Structure formats: C-alpha cells, structure tokens
Amino acid sequence: MKKIFSKMILVMVAALAVTGLAGCGNGNGNATAEQKKDSPLKVIFYPNESAAEFEKSRDALKDIISDATGRKVKIVTTTDYNIVIESIANGQADLALMGAEGYIQAHKKNPDVKPIVTNSGASGTLEDALYYSFIAVKEENEKNYQSGDGYTIDPIKGKTFSFVSNSSTSGFKVPSSAIVKEFGLKDSDELINEGKFFDKVLFGGSHQGSAVNLLKGDADAAAFMNLPQYFDVADGEENKTGMLYQVKDDAEAPFDTVRGEKARVILSTPVLNAPIAANTKVMSQKEIDQVVEALTSKEVAENEDIFAPKDSDQAALFVKEGDERFLEVQDKFYDPIRELSK
C-alpha cells in the first residue's frame, strides 16, 4: 500500500474558528468524558457528507450511536473542512467522519483523537478499503491531454485549476503531490500561489463543488473524488485513468445545473478510506467500544440507509458493491498518507 503514496508531499493548512458547536467559555474543549456524559454526543461531518441527500445516512448513524451508548446524539453538518478538524481536536465534537489527511492533522493537534472504524472495500476487508482521487477535464477539451493511448497532466500548467480544500486528502493532498512529483516542484505551495504554476486556483469547498467548477467551465481542470452518487460511467473502466464520467439525469444539487455534462479523468489515484475518528478524552473507552461494536455489526453492514446497493436510486454515504462494512481501524493504518510528507 505504501508504494502507492510514498513519494508525494504534504501541505499544512490554517485552521478556522468553529461556530455553532459550542458557546464561548463553556469549557467543552477541556471537558472529560465524565463531565460530558449527560450531554449529547456530537457527531460532525465534512461538507461532502453534509449534503442534503445523505440525511438518511446521518440519521441512521445517529440512531445507531444513540442506541449503542444510551446517550442523545446531535448531528453537526459543516461547510468547511477545518471546522471538523478543529472541532474533533478541541473536544467540541465527540466523533467525526473525516478524511485521512484531516484525521492526521487533528491527531497532530491532539493525540487523543484516534480513528475507530473505516468502511471496508468490496472484499469486506481493509485490503481494498480504497476510493479514488481524480484529476479531470471537460470532455470537449480532452484532446489537449491525450498522450498516445493514454492521458497526461502536463498541459494543466498555466491553467485555471480547482481543488476541493487544502485540508482534503483526495481533493488536494494526493493530486497536488502527484503534480509536484510530475513537474519537479519544490512543494505544493507553488500550486496555491496564483500565477506561479496555475494561472488561477479555485477551491470548491467540497468534492461536489470542485467538480461543478469544472463542469460549469470555471476551471480548466479539477481535482475531486469518485462520486458514483452523482455520475455514471459513460466510457472506460470505472475509477481508472481515461474513464469518462457523465452527470446523472436526476443528480441532486449542486449537479442539477450540469446534468448530462461529461468529464474525462486524466489521472486516477487510489486513496485510503476515511475514518470515523473519536476524541478519546471526551468519550469514555466504554462508549467508544459500544460504538465500534454497533458500527461493525452485520445489521449495520446490511443497512441500506448507510450502505446503499450500487444500482439503488437511494443516496447513501457508502455504495455497496460486495461485502462493504465498517471495520475497526488503528492509527497506523493511515501511515501511508503520512508518507506523503516525506
């Protein structure tokens, strides 16, 4: 697995202040599990997973966690990656569904933040617990990126490029590392300083937003993760370089304005699945064990509100193609992402 990632580079980000999670001076950031046992567990989600169509998934997780712990659960949706990172690190949130890079940043801020589960691959194991990071261009421009029988990212230099967030694993860290390596750059700072490598740099704020930046023509190329909830494969092999993605005719917002539009993937890179992380200072070990036991159960693996069958019309946080389920995971699982900074 490390071979996939071992030669890429990390970029640090500035954290933003959290709003709406805790009032000033309430002390939640320093509260212990014992002090918080009578308050609701707060489960926070990245902007991507905060989309309206995933409400059933979030509510299902809310009920499962509440039943497992005997505590009320509050769901917190966000519009910024850094809110999630800061919230789980300072104890204003108890659990977070976050990307690998965001988890690593939160763990660095506070070692009490630890991953507890992630979603498996179709095998039902961690061996294929992967999703994909894309660099894509609009179909009408794909000829500029063809190289022999394949595609090259070389023409992206000097263009307008859209990333997701500089805290995103698959929407920034992985693609930026690939670009740094391909062009022999010093580091990814060169990519976010407009006029240095890219003429203009956009941040979509979510994978959906970055993809829409491309499809609306605001960006010449864009980074985003595979999004089977919104796209069909019109040509090529799913999740592979060269695949042509087409927005579904019934795609929800923000894709409702670009239905039918197509994007060609000129680079696809596998990425480790995201963890659900816990702040182990504000949650007791007993509660964490209860949550892990519940989430890794067969009942949850078969819950279509969370793991929707691939051909289902229902949107869910995870697509089920085989034996996908939640599995317990340890911090060391994300070492290959840490390798990107070396």
Disulfide bonds with the S-S distance in Angstrom:
none
